[in-house]
Amino acid sequence: MSAFQIKLNNEDLGITPLENIFINHYMLQAPGEYVKVYILGLKYAHNPSNSTISDEDIAKALNLNVSEIKKAWDYWEKMGIIKKNNDAIEFYNIKEILLTRDNKTPNNITVLSPKNLQNRAFLSNIERMVGRPLSFTEIQMIIDWMQNYKFTEETVNLLISYCLSKSKNSFKYMEKVALSWYQAGIRTAEDVEEYLKREDEKWDNYRKIMKFLGLKDTELTEPHIEKMDKWFFEWGFDLEVVLEACKTCILKLNKPNFIYIDKILSNWHKEGIKSIEDIHETEKDLPKSSKKSSKTKPKTPFHSSSERTYDMEELERRLLAYSRGELIENE
């Protein structure tokens, strides 16, 4: 036995054409009450005999305030699938809006056309990659990447694959990656290949540094990355020089310390040291400096104001004799 009885009338026998595009790309992200307003309005739009229904009628039918109905229409107009004409609501064919340029398309809506999107198969392939239908906002993001960042379809596919390989399926994250790629000068698939090669080398170097310091990859933090970025890309050191600084740190402190390593490299940068050969040349000069400084007589308790010099071995002998009483007897 059914939970409730439905008494059918002629209106119930009609059909309201609700596009799958609406269900897949608009409904899932819209507020539930707004979806009800859209569907009920669409129903009346396709039944001319009831075309005079008002916001008040819809509000009463859905048990909502009229102000909420108006907000719903504003939302759907902003999404570009309806147009408010005074007191009337015009419903667009969403498929035509997305796949062709239509005179009825609002100016603020970006459409998919042969100029910026070759075919629906491109989006279908992305949906297979992410494992779900794309929302309207996500489609807009993809179009923006292609229009504003000049990405090719292949570049977009590589970008999404790259993010998914890092277990990042959020389009907000992908948007950040897209911006970073654009700022790095990436436009084509060849650019992506070269960029990813550089990224692999970069992270391989960072892992080698962590291993050299006896640290795990999981201990790598954002401040560590910022310092290493500076060493390699701002100061231009190669891996061999950075590892030499790490070695110096370990020998001095007996533990890894990124601040100390940074100071070493900062000094080398100021001195113009760029290679391991430069470091070795600097070390060759150190003994000369030490030898030169050794000519200066160190002050001792035996120095007088007249800077007289003494035979240190003779002084030691006399002190030892004095301690045994020999010096007193002889003098």
Secondary structure, DSSP 8 states (H G I E B T S, - for coil): --SS-----GGGGS-----HHHHHHTGGGS-HHHHHHHHHHHHHHT-GGGTT--HHHHHHHHT--HHHHHHHHHHHHHHTSEEEETTEEEE--HHHHHHS--TTS-TT-----TTT---HHHHHHHHHHHTS---HHHHHHHHHHHHHS---HHHHHHHHHHHHHTT---HHHHHHHHHHHHHTT--SHHHHHHHHHHHHHHHHHHHHHHHHTT--GGG--HHHHHHHHIIIIIS---HHHHHHHHHHHHHHHSS--HHHHHHHHHHHHHTT--SHHHHHHHHHHHHHHHHHHHTS----TT--TT-----HHHHHHHHHHHHHTHHHHH-
